[in-house]
């Protein structure tokens, strides 16, 4: 069985070096595009409202993810509270906006990872990790010393900084970003952040540089690579074809892309006429056709 690359970093002490470097960044936090520059170790809260410990809303052997992650025993999914977006249609706003959950130290998070591995989960799936990378890497370091040896999945909204992602090289085995919108101004209207698409494109290109196309073992379980998600929006507000063309041209025609149809108007979506309904079958099929027209070969 192939071993996750973070075990090599553990052996040569590079993983500990990354832990120390990332923890220092919490004193003047510029981990994500908001660049808050607050000292989270002294109680200063930035955009994400998170200090030196993570907040976990739940953890489980999850069977609702892509089959390459789920396999027979499930994806060991950890749902983190808070987020660096403020999507007006968020389906989990109690967690992402309100921060519902239980505070955990890196050591407690490490124990949770080991618990999921002991349940035979195929990976550790970190949902909304971008604002707590130092704590996560420290937890991986602690857990790896105690026997953690399954792939790490970075399950993100795509609003990530390249400089921060570079510090995850060799630690994250599978990147799973969303690409939500193909236009910065449209994204700002619905996600409430600036330059979403411009930032997400750079981030996803860095993710692809690190891990390449998705790779699976003899049991069809993913162990390395990039898996992109894209949620189809009403009236093609997301700009699906433009996103798919970017993936095909700037990454690879073989990139694994999951085009998702499960949008429904949640949270504050009822205040926006453009997104106050589910998508139609025709809109979803149009998105699939647009993806195929770009030459992508691995559409799900």
C-alpha positions as CSV (number, residue, x, y, z in Angstrom):
1,X,0.0,0.0,0.0
2,X,1.3,3.4,-0.9
3,X,2.2,5.6,2.1
4,X,1.0,9.2,2.3
5,X,3.8,11.7,1.6
6,X,3.5,13.4,5.0
7,X,5.2,10.4,6.5
8,X,8.3,11.2,4.6
9,X,8.2,14.7,5.9
10,X,7.8,13.4,9.4
11,X,10.8,11.2,9.1
12,X,13.1,14.0,7.8
13,X,11.8,16.6,10.3
14,X,10.3,18.8,7.6
15,X,6.8,18.3,9.0
16,X,7.9,19.7,12.3
17,X,9.5,22.7,10.5
18,X,6.2,23.4,8.8
19,X,4.3,23.1,12.1
20,X,6.5,25.8,13.7
21,X,6.4,28.1,10.6
22,X,2.6,27.9,10.4
23,X,2.1,28.5,14.1
24,X,4.2,31.7,13.9
25,X,1.9,32.9,11.1
26,X,-1.0,33.0,13.6
27,X,0.7,35.9,15.3
28,X,0.1,38.1,12.3
29,X,-2.5,36.1,10.3
30,X,-2.3,36.2,6.5
31,X,-3.2,32.6,5.9
32,X,-6.1,33.4,3.6
33,X,-7.0,36.2,1.1
34,X,-8.5,38.4,3.7
35,X,-5.1,39.2,5.1
36,X,-6.5,40.2,8.5
37,X,-3.0,40.5,10.2
38,X,-4.5,39.8,13.7
39,X,-2.7,38.0,16.5
40,X,-4.9,35.0,16.9
41,X,-2.6,33.6,19.7
42,X,-3.4,36.7,21.9
43,X,-7.2,36.6,21.4
44,X,-7.6,38.8,18.3
45,X,-10.3,37.6,15.9
46,X,-10.2,38.2,12.2
47,X,-12.7,37.5,9.4
48,X,-12.9,33.8,10.3
49,X,-13.6,34.5,14.0
50,X,-11.3,31.6,15.0
51,X,-8.4,31.8,17.5
52,X,-5.7,29.2,18.2
53,X,-8.0,26.2,18.5
54,X,-10.2,24.7,15.8
55,X,-14.0,24.4,16.2
56,X,-15.4,21.1,14.9
57,X,-19.1,20.7,14.2
58,X,-18.9,17.0,13.5
59,X,-16.9,14.0,12.3
60,X,-18.0,10.7,10.8
61,X,-17.4,7.9,8.3
62,X,-19.1,9.8,5.5
63,X,-20.7,8.0,2.6
64,X,-22.0,11.0,0.7
65,X,-18.8,12.0,-0.9
66,X,-17.4,10.9,-4.3
67,X,-17.1,7.1,-4.6
68,X,-13.3,7.4,-5.0
69,X,-13.2,8.8,-1.5
70,X,-15.9,6.7,0.1
71,X,-14.9,3.2,-0.9
72,X,-16.2,0.5,1.4
73,X,-15.7,2.1,4.8
74,X,-16.3,5.8,4.1
75,X,-14.4,9.0,4.0
76,X,-13.2,10.1,7.5
77,X,-14.8,13.5,7.3
78,X,-14.2,16.3,9.8
79,X,-16.5,19.3,9.5
80,X,-14.9,22.6,10.7
81,X,-16.9,25.5,11.8
82,X,-16.4,29.1,10.5
83,X,-15.4,29.9,6.9
84,X,-13.6,32.6,4.9
85,X,-16.7,33.1,2.6
86,X,-20.1,34.4,3.5
87,X,-22.2,32.7,0.8
88,X,-25.8,34.0,0.9
89,X,-27.1,30.6,-0.1
90,X,-25.0,28.5,2.4
91,X,-26.7,25.3,3.3
92,X,-24.7,25.0,6.5
93,X,-24.8,28.6,7.7
94,X,-25.2,27.6,11.4
95,X,-21.8,26.0,11.1
96,X,-20.0,28.3,8.6
97,X,-21.4,31.6,9.6
98,X,-22.5,31.1,13.3
99,X,-19.6,28.9,14.3
100,X,-21.6,26.1,16.0
101,X,-19.4,23.3,17.2
102,X,-16.9,22.1,19.8
103,X,-13.5,23.7,20.3
104,X,-10.6,21.3,20.0
105,X,-6.8,21.6,20.6
106,X,-4.5,20.2,17.9
107,X,-3.9,17.2,20.2
108,X,-7.6,16.5,20.4
109,X,-7.9,16.9,16.7
110,X,-5.1,14.4,16.2
111,X,-7.0,11.9,18.4
112,X,-10.1,12.4,16.2
113,X,-8.1,11.6,13.1
114,X,-6.7,8.4,14.6
115,X,-10.3,7.5,15.7
116,X,-11.5,7.8,12.1
117,X,-8.5,5.8,10.9
118,X,-9.4,3.1,13.4
119,X,-12.9,3.0,12.0
120,X,-11.2,2.0,8.7
121,X,-11.9,5.2,6.9
122,X,-10.0,5.5,3.7
123,X,-8.8,9.1,4.3
124,X,-9.0,12.1,6.5
125,X,-11.4,14.6,4.8
126,X,-10.9,18.2,6.1
127,X,-14.0,20.3,5.3
128,X,-13.4,24.1,5.2
129,X,-9.8,24.0,6.4
130,X,-8.4,27.2,4.9
131,X,-8.5,29.3,8.1
132,X,-7.0,26.7,10.4
133,X,-4.1,25.3,8.5
134,X,-1.5,25.7,11.3
135,X,-3.7,23.7,13.7
136,X,-4.5,21.0,11.2
137,X,-0.8,20.5,10.3
138,X,0.1,20.3,13.9
139,X,-2.6,17.7,14.4
140,X,-1.3,15.7,11.5
141,X,2.2,15.8,12.9
142,X,0.9,14.6,16.3
143,X,-1.2,11.9,14.8
144,X,1.5,10.7,12.3
145,X,3.8,10.1,15.3
146,X,1.1,7.9,16.7
147,X,0.4,6.0,13.6
148,X,-1.8,8.0,11.2
149,X,-1.1,6.7,7.7
150,X,-4.0,7.4,5.4
151,X,-4.3,10.2,2.8
152,X,-5.2,13.8,3.8
153,X,-8.0,15.4,1.7
154,X,-8.1,19.2,1.6
155,X,-11.8,20.0,1.0
156,X,-12.0,23.7,0.3
157,X,-14.2,26.4,-1.2
158,X,-11.3,27.5,-3.4
159,X,-10.6,30.8,-1.7
160,X,-7.0,29.9,-0.8
161,X,-3.7,31.7,-1.1
162,X,-0.9,30.2,-3.2
163,X,1.7,31.1,-0.6
164,X,-0.1,29.2,2.1
165,X,-0.9,26.2,-0.2
166,X,2.9,25.9,-0.9
167,X,3.4,25.1,2.8
168,X,1.0,22.1,2.4
169,X,3.0,20.5,-0.4
170,X,3.8,17.0,0.6
171,X,1.3,17.1,3.5
172,X,-2.0,17.1,1.5
173,X,-2.5,14.1,-0.7
174,X,-5.8,15.0,-2.3
175,X,-7.1,18.5,-3.0
176,X,-10.8,18.9,-3.5
177,X,-11.7,22.5,-4.2
178,X,-14.9,24.1,-5.3
179,X,-14.9,26.5,-8.2
180,X,-18.1,28.4,-7.5
181,X,-18.2,31.4,-9.9
182,X,-16.4,32.4,-13.1
183,X,-16.7,36.2,-12.5
184,X,-15.3,38.2,-9.6
185,X,-18.2,40.7,-9.4
186,X,-20.9,38.0,-9.6
187,X,-19.0,36.0,-6.9
188,X,-18.8,39.1,-4.7
189,X,-22.6,39.5,-4.9
190,X,-23.3,36.0,-3.7
191,X,-20.1,35.0,-1.7
192,X,-19.4,38.5,-0.2
193,X,-15.7,38.4,-0.9
194,X,-13.5,40.2,-3.4
195,X,-11.7,38.6,-6.4
196,X,-13.0,35.1,-5.8
197,X,-12.5,33.7,-9.3
198,X,-9.1,35.4,-9.8
199,X,-7.9,33.9,-6.5
200,X,-9.5,30.5,-6.9
201,X,-7.9,30.0,-10.4
202,X,-4.4,30.6,-9.0
203,X,-5.1,28.4,-6.0
204,X,-6.3,25.5,-8.1
205,X,-3.4,25.7,-10.4
206,X,-1.1,25.4,-7.4
207,X,-3.0,22.4,-6.1
208,X,-2.7,20.7,-9.5
209,X,1.1,21.5,-9.6
210,X,1.5,19.7,-6.3
211,X,-0.6,16.5,-6.9
212,X,-1.6,16.3,-10.6
213,X,-4.6,14.3,-11.9
214,X,-6.6,12.1,-9.5
215,X,-5.0,8.7,-9.0
216,X,-6.7,5.6,-7.6
217,X,-5.4,2.2,-6.3
218,X,-6.5,-1.3,-7.3
219,X,-9.7,-0.9,-5.3
220,X,-10.6,2.4,-7.1
221,X,-9.9,4.4,-4.0
222,X,-8.2,7.8,-4.5
223,X,-4.7,8.2,-2.9
224,X,-3.4,11.4,-4.6
225,X,-4.5,14.1,-7.0
226,X,-7.0,16.9,-7.7
227,X,-10.8,16.5,-7.6
228,X,-12.8,19.7,-8.6
229,X,-16.4,20.3,-7.6
230,X,-18.7,22.8,-9.3
231,X,-22.2,23.6,-8.3
232,X,-24.6,24.5,-11.1
233,X,-26.5,27.7,-10.3
234,X,-29.9,29.0,-11.7
235,X,-29.6,30.9,-14.9
236,X,-26.0,29.8,-15.3
237,X,-24.9,32.4,-12.8
238,X,-21.9,30.4,-12.0
239,X,-20.5,30.7,-15.6
240,X,-20.0,26.9,-15.9
241,X,-18.5,26.9,-19.4
242,X,-15.8,29.5,-18.6
243,X,-14.8,27.5,-15.5
244,X,-14.6,24.2,-17.5
245,X,-12.6,25.9,-20.2
246,X,-10.1,27.1,-17.6
247,X,-9.8,23.5,-16.2
248,X,-9.3,22.0,-19.6
249,X,-6.8,24.6,-20.9
250,X,-4.8,25.5,-17.7
251,X,-4.9,22.2,-15.8
252,X,-5.6,19.0,-17.8
253,X,-8.4,17.6,-20.0
254,X,-8.2,14.5,-17.6
255,X,-9.0,16.6,-14.5
256,X,-11.7,14.9,-12.4
257,X,-14.7,17.3,-12.3
258,X,-17.8,16.6,-10.3
259,X,-20.7,18.8,-11.7
260,X,-23.3,19.0,-9.0
261,X,-27.0,19.5,-9.3
262,X,-28.1,19.8,-5.7
263,X,-28.4,23.6,-5.4
264,X,-31.4,24.7,-3.4
265,X,-32.2,28.2,-2.0
266,X,-31.0,28.1,1.6
267,X,-30.1,30.8,4.2
268,X,-30.7,34.2,2.6
269,X,-31.2,33.0,-1.0
270,X,-34.9,34.0,-0.8
271,X,-33.8,37.6,-0.8
272,X,-32.2,37.2,-4.3
273,X,-34.7,36.6,-7.1
274,X,-32.0,35.2,-9.3
275,X,-31.2,32.2,-7.0
276,X,-34.5,31.7,-5.2
277,X,-35.2,28.4,-6.9
278,X,-33.7,25.0,-7.7
279,X,-32.0,24.5,-11.1
280,X,-34.0,22.8,-13.9
281,X,-33.0,19.6,-15.6
282,X,-32.3,21.7,-18.7
283,X,-29.9,23.9,-16.8
284,X,-28.0,20.9,-15.5
285,X,-27.8,19.2,-18.9
286,X,-26.6,22.5,-20.4
287,X,-23.8,22.6,-17.8
288,X,-22.8,19.0,-18.6
289,X,-22.8,19.8,-22.3
290,X,-20.7,22.9,-21.8
291,X,-18.1,20.8,-19.9
292,X,-18.0,18.2,-22.6
293,X,-17.6,20.8,-25.2
294,X,-14.3,22.0,-23.7
295,X,-12.7,18.5,-24.1
296,X,-12.8,17.4,-20.5
297,X,-12.8,13.6,-20.3
298,X,-13.4,12.9,-16.6
299,X,-16.8,14.5,-15.8
300,X,-19.0,13.0,-13.1
